[in-house]
């Protein structure tokens, strides 16, 4: 089975959109309904700072990838051999006596 790596990028972007949706309402509730003191300001600033750092690091790593490449996944459940006897299979080779 061959999968384009860009599928993982789109999945990441979808999860990022969900995170932004929840982060927006979280920030709204912190600003609107909390007591605006040092603790509230510090928590809001820390939250935004961590988000910006994580987004910057992920953006740097995303730029380095070639998203046109494909990922080939070869996994056949029918040909796995889990037992200690028989022909050496994918997992059985670790139990072989030499």
C-alpha positions in Angstrom: 0.0 0.0 0.0 1.5 3.3 -1.1 0.5 6.6 0.7 1.7 10.1 -0.2 3.5 11.9 2.6 1.3 14.9 2.0 -1.6 13.0 3.7 0.3 13.4 7.0 0.7 17.1 6.3 -3.1 17.5 5.7 -3.8 15.5 8.9 -1.4 17.7 10.9 -3.1 20.8 9.4 -6.6 19.5 10.4 -5.4 18.8 13.9 -3.9 22.3 14.0 -7.2 23.8 13.0 -9.0 21.9 15.8 -6.4 23.0 18.2 -6.8 26.7 17.1 -10.6 26.4 17.5 -10.3 25.2 21.1 -7.4 27.6 21.9 -9.5 30.5 20.7 -12.3 29.7 23.1 -9.9 28.9 25.9 -8.2 32.3 25.5 -11.6 34.0 25.2 -12.7 32.4 28.5 -9.4 33.3 30.3 -9.7 36.9 29.2 -13.4 37.4 29.6 -14.2 35.5 32.8 -11.1 35.5 34.9 -9.8 38.0 37.3 -7.2 40.0 35.4 -4.2 39.9 37.7 -0.6 38.7 37.4 -1.5 35.0 37.5 -4.1 35.3 34.7 -1.7 37.4 32.6 1.1 35.0 33.2 -1.0 32.0 32.3 -2.2 33.6 29.1 1.3 34.7 28.1 2.8 31.3 28.9 0.1 29.6 26.8 0.6 31.9 23.8 4.4 31.6 24.1 4.4 27.8 24.1 2.0 27.7 21.2 4.2 30.1 19.2 7.4 28.1 20.0 5.8 24.8 19.0 4.4 26.2 15.8 7.8 27.7 14.9 9.6 24.5 15.5 7.0 22.4 13.6 7.1 24.9 10.7 10.9 24.6 10.5 10.7 20.8 10.3 7.8 20.8 7.8 9.8 23.0 5.4 12.6 20.4 5.3 10.4 17.5 4.2 9.7 16.5 0.6 6.0 16.1 0.6 5.9 14.6 -2.9 7.5 11.4 -1.7 5.4 8.3 -1.1 5.4 5.9 1.8 5.1 2.2 1.1 3.6 0.1 3.8 4.0 -3.7 3.4 2.1 -5.5 6.1 0.4 -8.8 5.3 -1.5 -10.3 8.3 -2.1 -13.6 6.5 1.6 -14.4 6.2 2.8 -13.7 9.8 4.1 -16.8 11.7 3.8 -16.3 15.5 4.6 -19.9 16.5 8.0 -21.2 17.5 7.8 -24.1 14.9 7.5 -24.1 11.2 9.0 -21.9 8.5 10.8 -18.8 9.8 8.4 -15.9 9.3 8.5 -12.2 10.2 8.3 -12.8 14.0 9.3 -16.5 14.1 12.9 -15.7 13.0 13.7 -14.4 16.5 12.8 -17.8 18.0 15.1 -19.8 15.7 17.7 -21.9 17.4 21.2 -21.7 15.8 
